[in-house]
Amino acid sequence: MPSYSKQSRRKLETCHEDLQIIFNYVIASFDNSIICGHRDEQDQDEAYLSGASTVSWPNSNHNSLPSKAVDSAPWPIDWGDLPRFRYYAGYVMGVAKMLYDRREVSHQLRWGGDWDMDTLTHDNTFNDLVHFELI
């Protein structure tokens, strides 16, 4: 059974309890890495300037503490395998929906590959395939 590294656990611990519940459920069946939870001002500015984020401090859901957003990728990470990121996101979104329907979490989830949540991914203007946030 997969499990989080100390570094991934530490990052996930900076996130809202609902994100922790969702991703602790996900890791039981789908190996993944937590790339980012909370971002402080310096980290957010770097993400914005590098183009990894479209918003500056303090306008990202990563900027609250606990963070209302998490970046996570299937492990091992292959940045060139975009279909695998989409497959993983589908699994995460399914888990999140199930936990929400069971009332085990109080928030639904939005994925950075479908910002408008219409299940169509070709209409995105900014793809952030590792990004998941509470709504």
Secondary structure, 3 states (H helix, E strand, C coil): CCCCCHHHHHHHCCECHHHHHHHHHHHCCCCEEEEECCCCHHHHHHHHHHCCCCCCCCCCCCCCCCECEEEEEECCCCCCCHHHHHHHHHHHHHHHHHHHHCCCCCCCEEECCCCCCCCCCCCCCCCCCCEEEEC
